[in-house]
Amino acid sequence: MSYRIVRMYKDAGIRSRTIRRGLTLAEAQAHCSDPETSSRTATGSAAVARTRRLGDWFDGYEEEPNR
């Protein structure tokens, strides 16, 4: 079983997008535990710029469908 990271936006007009694939559950959980993976807690310049451009967002994870 593998997981993917999906970046989701509060604005319904902005589609969610997959930013990483093929992760273990532990890797996906570690990614999403990082403060830089949410507009509410991120302080890095790229994340702050993304929030200014696109509004609130966060990274979540989900199981990848079997191919």
Stockholm file with secondary structure:
# STOCKHOLM 1.0

chainA/1-67         MSYRIVRMYKDAGIRSRTIRRGLTLAEAQAHCSDPETSSRTATGSAAVARTRRLGDWFDGYEEEPNR
#=GR chainA/1-67 SS CCEEEEEEESSTTSCCEEEEEEECHHHHHHHHHSGGGBTTTCCSHHHHHHHHHHCSEEEEEEECCCC
#=GC SS_cons        CCEEEEEEESSTTSCCEEEEEEECHHHHHHHHHSGGGBTTTCCSHHHHHHHHHHCSEEEEEEECCCC
//
